Amino acid sequence: MTGRNDIPGLLRQLFGADAVIDAPDAMARYLCDWRGLYRGSAQAILRPATADAVAAAVRFCGDRSIGIVPQGGNTGLVGGATPAGDGSEIVLSLERLNRIRSVDPADFSLVAEAGCILAEVQSAAARANRLFPLSLGAEGTCQIGGNIATNAGGINVLRYGNTRDLVLGLEIVLADGTVWNDLRRVRKDNTGYAIRQLLIGSEGTLGIITAAALRLFPQPRQRIAALAAVDGIDQATALFSLVMEQIGEFVSSFEYMSGAAVEFAVEIVPGTRLPFDRPHGAYVLAELAAAFEEPPLAAAFERVLGDALEGNVIRDAVIPESEAKRSALWQLREAIVESQRVGGASIKHDVSVPVSAVPDFIRAAGDAIEAALPGTRILPFGHLGDGNIHYNLMRPPRISDDEFRGHGPSLTRIVHDIVASFGGSFSAEHGLGQLRRAEADRLKPPVERELMRRIKSAFDPGGILNRGKLV
Ligand SMILES: Cc1cc2nc3c(=O)[nH]c(=O)nc-3n(C[C@H](O)[C@H](O)[C@H](O)COP(=O)(O)OP(=O)(O)OC[C@H]3O[C@@H](n4cnc5c(N)ncnc54)[C@H](O)[C@@H]3O)c2cc1C
């Protein structure tokens, strides 16, 4: 017999045994975030396999005032998919809603369920000779629903936009259990408030995304990367202008890696090495792509890099000739992320300022951090073409990880205040979740926070969706 308070038992009756996980060992991976910063507990993990089942789950929780934490691939970096520690909530995993419903090459669109892994969406598009351009380090694990809920950025934003720009329509389960099918694929629709856009980037606080109609693009027939060595951020930014002026329409990625971040990656991640005979102040990894095969882009890229070399903007550059060598360059970029994950306590910032202000931001923040905690290792890298820098700090050798973490709030305040002085954003692509909610209250205009609260209560008057996140 299942008692009224045996929530996992009731969920099993309603949704089937496959849909419910409540054994502590099996639940563990859903209760902790990717960085291990947040740990929560929950009554159960519920894994519905259809939008109607998600709707039934939402009604079940609404009737009992049980909080729901929507969860995709659980790769978010701000604790948005981790439940609270009191064990009162249910984690609603979208992992079983994982079908590609349709691919329409003529329309350059596809419809995917929310639990599809991003890499599978990319592959489904590629099989139809189309490109789904969203690409990020977690693409083998994160889900398209999570990408939409966080309005993910990644390495191709410069050319194709954020996730927001890639969504044509959504299927959403609202907080009262209504399934809103807005899976239309039109590119133009000026019929009032763009409500769908509110859901994109809402981090599970306004509704549960169960499927999406996505924009596709022509599949590139040539893709060419270059790694350029430069003296520092000023030259990296100058190279950006030069490249954009001359071949901007083909540039899909323009990534900055400080010399310090690369040095740390080489030190920490086995097998990481640079293709240059000496270290440099910074590096740029840029990539061009085109749907045509001829003429080759390499010649144009070499010409621009040649101009940059002559003009002392860059010191050296390599253009890999094979696909293996191209992907080795991207592994270097990924090694930076990995080194900062495993290399000890780090304090991370995901900020953006106008591209032209990046050098001044990096200088101002560097001076202020050095004054506040001398010897802190400052390891910035990121999507320079979007003005989005991961301004990450690792502890000075003389202090412990715990002591360094204790400095976190004050160092973060310093960085975010400088970002604000440049008119930037203190969370460019990772969202607010739990980690940045207080900063949003501190740094966003009160009128904007108040509007967010009103929108939240219009969508979710009972307050069951992702409590304590974002607003
Ligand atoms: C190695 C690595 C590299 C990364 N690189 C980038 C990068 O370049 N750019 C970038 O933007 N991010 C990056 N991220 C962060 C992360 O991958 C993205 O935020 C991603 O979009 C999260 O997707 P997810 O499926 O893992 O979502 P989760 O972590 O499961 O959830 C994230 C948020 O979305 C909500 N949510 C999830 N699914 C749904 C749904 N179906 N309906 C409603 N709400 C939902 C959750 O409640 C939570 O608030 C990276 C992370 C890692 C680990």
The ligand as an ORCA input file, in Angstrom:
! r2SCAN-3c Opt
* xyz 0 1
  C      32.876     21.947    -19.735
  C      31.738     22.928    -19.809
  C      31.756     23.920    -20.780
  C      30.702     24.838    -20.870
  N      30.753     25.787    -21.833
  C      29.735     26.656    -21.950
  C      29.750     27.659    -22.971
  O      30.702     27.782    -23.746
  N      28.677     28.468    -23.058
  C      27.592     28.367    -22.213
  O      26.653     29.132    -22.354
  N      27.583     27.455    -21.222
  C      28.605     26.605    -21.073
  N      28.583     25.676    -20.073
  C      27.452     25.647    -19.126
  C      26.332     24.644    -19.484
  O      26.798     23.600    -20.284
  C      25.177     25.351    -20.181
  O      24.591     26.254    -19.282
  C      24.096     24.404    -20.712
  O      23.226     25.153    -21.541
  C      23.291     23.725    -19.618
  O      22.526     22.681    -20.195
  P      22.090     21.421    -19.305
  O      21.217     20.545    -20.136
  O      23.251     20.773    -18.689
  O      21.191     22.140    -18.208
  P      21.135     21.913    -16.629
  O      22.454     22.180    -16.016
  O      20.522     20.611    -16.331
  O      20.113     23.064    -16.226
  C      20.440     24.418    -16.364
  C      19.232     25.280    -15.992
  O      18.184     25.072    -16.939
  C      17.010     24.533    -16.312
  N      16.495     23.517    -17.231
  C      17.145     22.451    -17.760
  N      16.366     21.809    -18.639
  C      15.173     22.481    -18.660
  C      13.957     22.312    -19.381
  N      13.793     21.317    -20.263
  N      12.944     23.187    -19.150
  C      13.101     24.201    -18.275
  N      14.228     24.400    -17.571
  C      15.253     23.555    -17.766
  C      17.486     23.993    -14.978
  O      16.464     24.045    -14.023
  C      18.619     24.936    -14.643
  O      18.126     26.115    -14.079
  C      29.622     24.756    -19.955
  C      29.609     23.765    -18.979
  C      30.645     22.870    -18.897
  C      30.580     21.799    -17.847
*
